[in-house]
Amino acid sequence: MGELTSARERFEQSLALYRPEMHDSQIAQYGTDLGVAGHCYHALTLWHLGYPDQAVEGSYRSMTLAQDGAHPFSQAYALFVSAWVHHLRRAVSAQQTQAEVAIRLATEQELPYGAALSGLMRGWSLARQGEGTAGSTERAQSLAAVRTLGQKMSGTVLLSMLAEAYGRNGQREAEQTVLTEALELVDENDERAYDARVYQLQGERAYKEKRPNAKKRKPPFSKLSTLLARKRPNPSNSAPLRAEHGCGSDTAKRPKLTHCSPQSTICTSVKYVRPS
């Protein structure tokens, strides 16, 4: 795990060979459209390599392909990954929008796993926007559903989201319980993609415990990340740093949802607005 450059090359090779008319028959075997899944994982890989704008573009390609194929689970998964990418970018409103469309689709098509995953995404975005009670309720229900279904893949990122929301609400015991579970899952599944984020949340929690007023100030390592980003004027150098520490996306162009057809369950139009 963690061989991101190699993973990117493999995904790009796979997508170059993908032909919908040739691979539709394999949906029943694998449960999802291989091209949609490839674009989803390729988008997440691009994010971790420090290319947030390309990650957004990749997530929208997966949604477009899913819509063309009219396979409900693939559509719901593409929407979930799109919300995930927006979560990584801290684009809270876009994250909530995609999560809500995914929940509606998954509920209509009786896809409990898709609804539960996207419910965690929406719960986090609600908490981030000040709706702590509603967000906590949805997160708890969604996590219970995920656990009932026995799914553990990508569990560390879901648990880190939950822990972050608990921390913002001042629920320290719940936050620590979830972080402990996340670290156990890292060791159990050797899932290393998000262990750094879990340790970062552990550090922030310890910092706030020692300094009760720390929520009004940024932890020292957050300030250091900001200073380092400012010292690197070349976007190609600073993008990986900002992506790793959640300090925002590229300023060269910022994606903005412009249209979601009421007849469609997937937002497919994206416009890039360049700053003046």
C-alpha positions in Angstrom: 0.0 0.0 0.0 1.0 3.6 -0.5 2.7 3.1 -3.9 0.7 6.0 -5.4 2.7 6.7 -8.5 2.6 3.1 -9.5 -1.1 3.0 -8.7 -1.7 6.0 -11.0 0.1 4.4 -13.9 -1.9 1.2 -13.5 -5.3 3.0 -13.3 -4.4 5.0 -16.4 -3.4 1.9 -18.3 -6.7 0.2 -17.2 -8.8 3.2 -18.2 -7.1 3.4 -21.6 -8.1 -0.2 -22.3 -11.7 0.2 -21.0 -14.5 -0.1 -23.5 -18.1 0.1 -22.1 -19.5 -2.1 -24.9 -17.0 -4.8 -24.1 -17.1 -4.6 -20.3 -20.8 -4.2 -19.5 -21.2 -7.9 -19.0 -18.7 -7.8 -16.1 -20.9 -5.6 -14.0 -22.8 -8.6 -12.7 -19.6 -10.3 -11.8 -17.9 -7.4 -10.0 -21.0 -5.5 -8.8 -19.9 -2.2 -10.4 -18.9 -0.7 -13.7 -15.1 -1.2 -14.0 -14.6 2.1 -15.8 -16.6 4.0 -13.1 -14.5 2.3 -10.3 -11.3 3.0 -12.2 -12.1 6.7 -12.5 -13.1 6.9 -8.8 -9.9 5.3 -7.6 -7.8 7.3 -10.1 -9.3 10.5 -8.8 -8.5 9.6 -5.2 -5.0 8.7 -6.2 -4.5 12.0 -7.9 -5.6 13.8 -4.8 -3.0 12.0 -2.7 -0.3 12.8 -5.2 -1.2 16.5 -4.9 -3.4 17.2 -7.9 -6.7 18.4 -6.4 -8.1 19.9 -9.6 -7.4 16.7 -11.6 -9.0 14.7 -8.8 -12.2 16.7 -9.2 -12.2 16.3 -12.9 -11.7 12.6 -12.5 -14.6 12.3 -10.1 -16.9 14.1 -12.6 -15.7 11.7 -15.4 -16.8 8.8 -13.2 -20.2 10.3 -12.7 -20.7 11.0 -16.4 -19.7 7.4 -17.2 -22.0 6.1 -14.5 -24.9 8.1 -15.8 -24.4 6.9 -19.3 -24.3 3.3 -18.1 -27.5 3.6 -16.0 -26.2 1.2 -13.4 -27.6 2.4 -10.0 -24.8 1.1 -7.7 -22.1 2.6 -10.0 -24.0 5.9 -10.0 -24.3 5.9 -6.2 -20.6 5.0 -5.7 -19.5 7.7 -8.2 -21.5 10.3 -6.3 -20.0 9.1 -3.0 -16.5 9.4 -4.3 -17.3 12.8 -5.6 -18.5 13.8 -2.2 -15.3 12.3 -0.8 -13.1 14.3 -3.1 -14.9 17.5 -2.1 -14.5 16.5 1.6 -10.7 16.3 1.1 -10.8 19.7 -0.6 -12.9 21.1 2.3 -15.6 22.1 -0.2 -18.3 21.6 2.3 -21.3 22.8 0.3 -20.3 20.7 -2.8 -19.7 17.7 -0.5 -23.2 18.0 1.0 -24.8 18.4 -2.4 -23.3 15.3 -3.8 -23.9 13.3 -0.7 -27.6 14.2 -0.7 -28.0 13.2 -4.4 -26.3 9.9 -3.6 -28.5 9.3 -0.6 -31.7 10.0 -2.6 -30.5 7.6 -5.4 -29.4 4.9 -3.0 -32.7 5.0 -1.1 -34.8 4.9 -4.2 -32.8 1.9 -5.5 -32.6 0.2 -2.1 -28.8 0.3 -1.8 -28.3 0.5 2.0 -24.5 0.5 1.8 -24.5 3.5 -0.6 -26.9 5.4 1.6 -24.9 4.7 4.7 -21.6 5.8 3.2 -23.1 9.0 1.8 -24.9 9.6 5.1 -21.6 9.9 6.9 -20.5 12.4 4.3 -23.6 14.5 4.8 -23.4 14.2 8.5 -19.9 15.6 8.5 -20.9 18.5 6.2 -23.8 19.4 8.5 -21.6 19.4 11.5 -19.1 21.6 9.7 -21.8 24.1 8.9 -23.0 24.4 12.5 -25.8 21.8 12.5 -24.1 19.7 15.2 -27.2 17.8 16.5 -28.5 16.8 13.0 -25.0 15.9 11.9 -24.4 13.8 15.0 -27.6 11.9 14.6 -27.0 11.1 10.9 -23.4 10.1 11.5 -24.3 7.7 14.3 -27.1 6.1 12.2 -24.9 5.8 9.1 -21.9 4.4 11.0 -24.2 1.8 12.7 -25.5 0.8 9.2 -22.0 0.4 7.8 -21.0 -1.7 10.7 -24.1 -3.9 10.4 -23.2 -4.5 6.8 -19.8 -5.6 7.9 -17.9 -3.3 5.6 -14.4 -2.2 6.7 -12.7 -1.0 3.5 -11.7 2.7 3.7 -12.8 2.6 7.4 -10.0 4.8 8.6 -11.1 7.8 6.5 -14.8 7.3 7.6 -13.7 7.1 11.2 -11.4 10.1 11.0 -14.3 12.1 9.6 -16.4 11.0 12.5 -13.7 11.8 15.0 -13.2 15.3 13.6 -16.9 16.0 13.9 -16.9 14.8 17.5 -14.0 17.0 18.2 -15.6 20.1 16.7 -18.7 19.4 19.0 -16.5 19.1 22.1 -17.4 15.4 22.5 -13.9 14.4 23.6 -14.6 10.9 24.9 -16.4 9.9 21.7 -13.6 11.4 19.6 -11.0 9.4 21.4 -13.0 6.2 21.2 -13.4 6.6 17.4 -9.7 7.5 17.0 -8.7 4.4 18.9 -10.9 2.2 16.7 -9.4 3.8 13.6 -5.8 3.0 14.7 -6.8 -0.6 15.5 -8.3 -0.8 11.9 -5.0 0.5 10.5 -3.1 -2.3 12.1 -5.8 -4.9 11.3 -6.1 -4.1 7.6 -2.7 -2.5 7.0 -4.7 0.5 5.6 -2.1 3.2 5.6 -3.6 5.8 3.3 -5.2 7.8 6.1 -3.2 6.8 9.2 -1.4 10.2 9.0 -4.7 11.9 9.3 -5.7 9.8 12.3 -2.4 10.7 14.1 -2.9 14.4 13.2 -6.3 14.3 14.9 -4.7 12.6 17.9 -2.2 15.4 18.1 -4.8 18.1 17.8 -6.8 16.5 20.5 -3.8 16.3 22.9 -3.0 20.0 22.1 -6.5 21.1 23.0 -6.5 19.1 26.2 -3.4 20.9 27.4 -4.6 24.3 26.2 -8.4 24.7 26.8 -8.6 27.8 24.7 -6.7 26.2 21.8 -9.9 26.0 19.7 -9.5 29.7 19.1 -6.0 29.2 17.8 -4.4 27.0 15.2 -2.1 24.3 16.4 1.6 25.0 15.8 1.9 22.4 13.0 -1.1 24.0 11.2 0.8 27.4 11.2 3.9 25.6 10.0 2.1 24.1 7.1 0.7 27.5 6.1 4.2 29.1 6.3 5.8 26.3 4.3 3.1 26.7 1.6 3.8 30.4 1.4 7.5 29.8 1.0 6.8 27.7 -2.1 5.5 29.9 -4.8 5.5 27.2 -7.4 2.1 25.5 -7.4 3.6 22.2 -8.6 5.7 22.1 -5.4 3.1 23.3 -2.9 0.1 21.3 -4.2 1.2 18.0 -2.5 1.9 19.8 0.7 -1.5 21.6 0.8 -3.3 18.4 -0.3 -1.6 16.4 2.5 -2.5 19.0 5.2 -5.9 20.0 4.0 -4.9 23.6 3.4 -7.1 24.1 0.3 -6.9 23.4 -3.4 -5.2 25.0 -6.3 -5.9 28.7 -6.7 -5.3 28.6 -10.5 -8.8 27.3 -11.1 -11.6 26.4 -8.7 -14.5 24.1 -9.7 -18.0 25.2 -9.3 -21.2 23.3 -9.8 -23.4 25.1 -12.3 -26.3 22.8 -13.1 -28.0 19.7 -11.9 -30.9 18.5 -14.1 -34.1 17.7 -12.1 -34.6 14.7 -14.4 -31.1 13.3 -13.6 -29.7 12.0 -10.3 -26.2 13.1 -11.1 -24.7 16.6 -11.5 -22.5 16.4 -14.5 -21.8 20.0 -15.5 -18.7 21.6 -13.9 -17.3 25.1 -14.7 -13.9 26.3 -13.8 -13.8 29.9 -12.6 -10.4 31.4 -12.9 -9.6 34.2 -10.4 -9.1 37.7 -11.8 
